């Protein structure tokens, strides 16, 4: 399972960073060859931590949005951007992705440099037309067929290929599948140019008299081993192992320069003996190995151990190349893929023309749009409201200047449902400063908005009757007064008080009083229009705002309707209650032109009514 996740995520990240100056992306060949299907699981929680939102009115929403900006989405964005930089500094490795039809779907800068074909021309072409395997075509096809059939990576090996421009090349290639739900969807090949080394090896075999010159001038470390002891090393070996001189290495076992255990936990000594036996039986053996320098520093190396016969004696010569940078690139690629695919926020990546090249699983979960539907399309925010072209262009203009933009949007899912979302966009630039990609992180903030709304509702409504409380009443009255002043219309305030309500509470209990108040609230709501407001001020007092009335007669008519509704019998449990009410009315602008005056005059009128 871990291998499939690695492969699939590596595919996404490869496509994700297409166009940036990433110079090394390589498969974890050591892990595949040395540790079988087991990969170390990196905890994405180390890089993405959930951060809860703080609800509560307008201030709460602002605080929550600020926190979200610093939360999991922004954390994931920072990790991924850092990984891009790390990969850019790695050595060149040609990486290409091929689908089941043999069509190239990914072609990095290393591939463009090695095979002389830019990505824009290579993508969409048959892989066999770009990287021809000549006499080994059938063998390569069998390896590819085995990869598709088993879903397992194939053993890394040397291939002689021909580039589109006719150049003959030797590459050391790793092949592994990527996909989802256990099904391989693409094959990724990571090729390292070993043409120069092959020429050196060929020269060693064909021109014995030039062996010493090549041996001394080789850029790879070469060691001659007899009876398990090092008998000769070239200058490159002394430099690689950082020894003071060659005598420091002569007479030592090659295993003396190994740590106690390899990266997969295997004990180095018996494993080294096993590989030597394999090289003796097969003629040679290639593998990845961790060594210690003379200063005790660990480094990764690729080893070609070859068995030869000289003067009736068996010897080994080992060609060792430092691949620490490649291993670091593999680790970074695996880690970035883990972060990308396991992020809870939706992540989307486009090329410089804003065409989508990758989305993660969370994007599909949130929006409903699959990778097949999004890939290749020009990215626009799926918005539920009427899209403002000016605002949209302003976003991209701000990105071009500051490399970042974030804000709240109203998104629309594939099924048409709208949802509130927080979108953060960032720019990925090449080393020269040119834009290569855009990355977006989309967070569904529906739950946060519901929490904020619930908190706001509790703060603005009476807990018993669910009517607007005094805070919301004053807010709505302020708006209604502003409208009345602009339109030169009238509004009225009705102040109600239930007569002798305290006697009901005292004689029948507060639970009966509460039920009575709820029923009164329901009746009052039925007496007014949707634009009017019914509010409970506390106890048995209610205030009604009648907005945009035609005159005092209309206010009096509503007051009469309310009086009749409230005084109808109440059946609460087995009891029948009869309640009367007193109503005071004030009208804008004749009885006051501000909130305090209107409420005060309605209250005074109510007390006159009681008398």
SERO-236269 format. One record per residue (C-alpha): x, y negated, z negated. Coordinates in steps of 0.1 Angstrom, whole numbers, plus 5000, padded with zeros to 4 digits. Example, Ala and Ser with C-alpha at 12.3 -4.5 7.8 and 13.67 -1.06 7.14 Angstrom:
<atoms>
512350454922 513750114929 
</atoms>
This chain:
<atoms>
500050005000 502849764991 504549825024 501349755044 500849435024 504449325031 504149395068 500849225073 501748925052 505148895069 503148875102 501148595089 504048405076 505948455108 503148305127 502648055100 506147905104 506347925142 508047625157 509947525126 513747565126 513747895108 516848075116 516548405098 513548635092 514448995088 512749315076 513649465043 515449745060 517349845028 514149895010 512650095039 515750315042 516750345006 513650314986 511050475009 507550335005 508250154972 508549784972 508949554942 505649374935 506049004930 503448854907 501848564926 500648434892 504248334887 503648074914 499848014913 498147944880 494447874878 493547534863 489947484851 488147154859 486946894835 483346814840 481446514828 479946234848 481846014872 484945994850 484946374845 484646424883 487646194889 489646374863 488746714877 489746604912 493046484900 493646804881 492747004912 495246804932 497946934908 496347274904 496647614923 496247474958 499047214953 501247464935 500847714964 501647434989 504847344970 506047704969 505347765006 507047435017 510147534996 510247875013 510247705047 513347515038 515047835025 514348025057 515547745079 519047775063 519248155069 521348295098 519748375132 517548685134 515248745164 511748815152 508948915176 505449035169 503649275194 500049385193 498749735202 498549635239 502249555239 501649185242 503948945224 502048755197 504948595179 508448485191 510648295168 513548065175 516048345170 514248545198 514248245221 518048195215 518948565218 516748655248 516848315266 513148275267 511247995248 508248085227 505747905249 506648135278 507148455258 503848455238 501148645258 503648835279 504249215278 507049285254 508549535278 508949275304 510949055281 513049315262 513749605285 515149925269 516450075302 517450435298 516250435262 512750325272 511150665266 512850695232 511750345222 508250415234 508150735212 509350535182 506650275188 503950545192 505050705160 504850365142 501250315155 500250665147 501650685112 501550325102 505050355088 508250155096 510750325119 514350375109 516450085119 518950165146 521050025175 519349975209 520849865242 518349615259 518249385288 517149015284 514848855309 517748675326 519449015331 522049005303 522849335287 522649315249 523049545219 520649475190 520249635156 516549645153 514049715125 510449795133 507549775109 503749755112 501549485099 497749495095 494849495071 492749755053 495350025060 495249985098 498249865117 497449575140 500749445151 504349565152 507149335141 510749385154 513649205137 516749215160 520249125151 522749075180 525549325176 526749295212 530149165201 530549445176 529549705201 532249575224 534749605196 533649955189 533850045225 537249895228 538450095198 537250415214 538550345249 541750155244 543750315216 546750105221 544749795214 543249935182 545549755158 544949415175 541249455174 541449605139 543349305126 541249045144 537749195138 535348955120 533849265103 535649425074 537249765084 538550015059 540350345066 539550615040 541450945035 540651195007 538150944993 540850684989 541350355008 544550385028 544250065050 542149755052 542049475077 542249105068 538449065071 538049325044 540349145020 538448825026 534948995022 535849154989 537648834978 540849024967 544148854962 545849084987 545349415005 547349604978 544449534954 542249754975 544650024986 544450354967 540950264953 537750444961 535250254981 532750344954 534950154929 533649844945 530049934938 527849844908 526650134886 523250124903 521950004936 518949764940 516450054941 517850194908 519750484924 523050564908 525750444932 528350734929 526251034938 524450834965 527750724980 528851094982 525651184998 526050925025 529651025032 528551385036 525851275061 528451075080 530751375081 527951605094 526451365119 529551175130 528450845115 525950695091 524650345089 523050195057 522649895035 524649875003 525449644974 529049594966 531049404940 533849164949 537149164931 535648874911 532749084901 530148914923 527449114940 526749094977 524749295002 526549465031 525649675062 527949975064 528750185094 530650485081 532250695108 533951035105 537051085127 539851335130 543451215130 546551445129 544351735119 542851545090 539451415084 539251045078 536450785076 536550435088 533950195074 532849885092 531249655066 529349325073 528049085047 524249065051 523448875018 521848585037 519648825057 518548995025 517748655009 515648575040 513848905037 513048835001 511948485009 509748615037 508148875015 507548624987 506048365010 503748625025 502648734990 501848374980 500048305013 497848615013 497048624976 496348264970 492748204958 492547884978 492047905015 495247835035 495347735072 498247665094 498347485128 500947405154 501847055162 498847025186 496647115156 495747455170 495247715143 497947985142 497248155108 494648165080 494748375049 492048605034 490648335011 489848115041 487648385056 486148455021 485248085017 484147975052 483148305068 485348245098 487648525107 491248495119 490148605154 487648325155 490048055142 493348145159 493947935189 491147685182 491847315175 491447255138 488547035127 487047035092 483747235093 481646955078 478046975069 477446595073 477846395104 481546385111 483046045112 485546035141 487145715127 487645875093 488946195108 491546005129 492545805098 493346135081 495746235108 497245895110 497945895072 499546245076 501846115103 503045845079 503046005045 503146375054 500246435029 496446375026 493946515002 490346444994 486846584989 484746685019 481446855025 482147175043 479947405063 480247785063 479847995093 476248075083 475447695082 475447665044 477047355031 479447345002 481647084984 485347134990 488746984983 491046965013 494846905010 496846865042 500546855046 503046825074 505947075081 508746905099 511747045117 515246965106 515346675131 512246525116 509746615143 506346765133 506247135139 503247245119 500347135097 499247325066 495947295049 494647425016 490947435011 489247484977 485547564972 484547334943 480947444942 481147574907 482947264895 480347044910 477547254894 479247224861 479646844865 475946814875 474847024846 476846814822 475646494838 472046614836 472446694799 473846354792 470946174811 467946384801 465946454770 466846804757 463246884748 461046764777 463846734803 462646384811 465146104818 466445964785 467145604777 470545604795 469045724828 465945504823 468045184821 470045284851 466945344872 465245034859 468344824869 468144964904 464344914906 464744544895 467444484921 465144624948 462144424935 464244094936 465444164971 462044254985 460144004962 457844284950 456444374916 457144654891 455544754858 456644904826 454245124806 455145184770 453245484754 453145604718 451145904706 448745814677 449146004645 451746244660 453446264626 450346424610 450446704636 454146774629 453546774591 450446984592 451147234619 454947244621 457647104643 457347384668 453747284676 454846924678 457547024703 455047214725 452746914724 455446674736 456346914764 452746924776 452346544773 455446514795 454046744822 450746544823 452546214826 454646334855 451446434874 450046084869 452845894888 454445894922 457846044931 459445704931 458345634896 460245734864 458745894833 461145874803 461045994767 462745754743 462645974713 460046094689 456546034704 457445734726 457445744764 458245474790 457045484826 458545264854 456145194882 458245074911 457044854940 453444814929 450944604948 449744414918 448644414881 445444604891 447544904903 449444914870 446144904851 444845184872 447845404865 447545324828 443945424827 444845754845 447645824820 445245744791 442645994804 445246264810 446846234776 443646234757 442346564772 442346854747 445547054742 445447434737 448647534719 448547894707 445147944691 444747574681 442947304701 444446964695 443046614704 445546334708 445045964715 447645724728 448345354728 449745194760 451444864765 452144714799 454544454811 454944334848 457944194867 458343904872 455443754852 456243924819 460043914822 462743914848 465244144830 465244494815 465344394779 462444144782 460244384801 460744674777 460344444747 457144294760 455644634769 456544754734 454744444718 451744504740 451644874729 451544764692 448644524700 446844814716 447245014684 445544734665 
</atoms>
